[in-house]
């Protein structure tokens, strides 16, 4: 059985979060017409909410062996499944942020959530695949 340390999970979360916060701030400004101050608010909320969702999601996935080799390498279907489930959770959060922070109407909030989803699904998958080649924090038990 393969286990991962909390430090590995936290490191993945921080790297992904930095990339995703920059992306959502750019979407806020260039896609929604937000000011940089509003984009900063969005970024701050995403740091807390997104990191929490990511960390809990990662820890739950560690409990399943779905498409994971005996030496702890994730198969592409595992990475893809994790990506899609995580993205559904964060799309709901993005819709709420667009509605309550940026004051977007439902159509605008949906567009914001979809743009953020497309960008961050790509980032999430790339981080997953990158960490698949890093043994640090992986424990073979």
C-alpha positions, 0 to 999 in steps of 0.5 A: 500500500502506498501512503503520502505524507501530509507535507507532500499533499501540502506542497502540491496544494501550495504549488497548485494554489499559486498557479490557480490564484494568478489565473483567477485574478487574470480572469477577473480583470480581463474576463469580468472587468474587475479592478485589480483590487477586486481581483485581489479580493477574489485571489484572497478568497480563493487562497483560503477556500481553494486550498481547503477544498484541495487539501481535503480532496487530496487526503480523501483520494489517498484512501482509495487505490483506484488506478494506482500502482503498487509503488504509488504511481497514479494512472492517467484515469486516476489523475483525470478522475481527480481533476474532474471531481475537484473541478466540479467542487471548485466551479460551485465555489467560483460561481459563488465568488463571481456572484457575491464578490464581483456582483455578476449576474447568473450568466456572468457567474457561469461564464466566470466559473467555466473560464476558471474551470478550463484554466484550472483543470489544465493546471491541476492535471499538469501538477498531478502529472509532475508530482507523479514523477517525484518520489519525495513524500511517497511511502511504500508500506 
